[in-house]
Amino acid sequence: MTQSLWELRAGESACITGYDDALAENYRIRLMELGFHVNEQVICVQSPSLGAPKVFRVSNTVFSIDDEVASHILVEPSA
């Protein structure tokens, strides 16, 4: 069941499956430079309320990503 990274709640993990076509190429490249590669495990560390950016851990690094970007990153929830 593929969903967007933004849909993960605090404590949930998933595997990145790709990016949707609406995400600009320069964002894709930058995200991959930061470690958001296909098949990489990502964990939602913090999910504040009121639409604030969520905090995700990828490759032992923590990133804050807002919904405009995270909603275009496709993930498969971990079992």
N, C-alpha and C positions, 0 to 999 in steps of 0.2 A: 504494500500500500504506500505509494509515493505521496509525500506531502511537502510543504515548504518548510524551510528551517525556522521560519517565524512561528509556526504552529507548535514547536516543541515547548514544553513547560519545564520549569526548573527541575533538575535532576534527571531529565530524560536524555537518552543518547540516540544517535542515529548515524547512518553511513551516507555520505554524500554520493548522490547518483548523477548529478549534473546540474545544469542551469537551464532555465527556460529561455525561449527565444527573445523575450522582451528585454532581457538584461543586455545593456550595451557592452560591446567587446572590450572596451577599456576597463570596465568594472570586472569582467571575467578574468582578464589578465592580472589585474591587481589582486583579486581574491586568491588566485592560484599562487601568486608570489608570496602571499601571506600564509599559505598552507592549506587552503580550501580546495583540495584536489579530489577528484572522483575516487571513491572507495576509502576516503579518509574518515575516521571516526570523529564525531563532533558531539559535545555534551553541552546542554543548556545549563549554565551555572546559576544564572539569576534571571528572573522574569518579572521586572517591576510592573506595577499597574499603570493605568492611564496612558498606554502607548509609548512609554519611555523605551529607549533602546535596550535590548536584551544582551546578556553577557554569555559568550560561548567560549569553550575551550577546544582548541585544535592543536595537536602536536605540542602539548605542554605549554601553549601560549594562550592567553586570554584576550578576547576581542569583544568590543561593544559594537553591535550592529543594529541599525534601525530597521523598521519594517520595509522601507523602500528598497533596500538591498536584500535583506534576509528572505523576503517573500519570493524572490527569484531563484533562490538556491534550493534545489530539489534534494530531498533526503528520504531514506528508507529507515523507519524506526527499528532500533535494535530489539531483539526479543528478550 
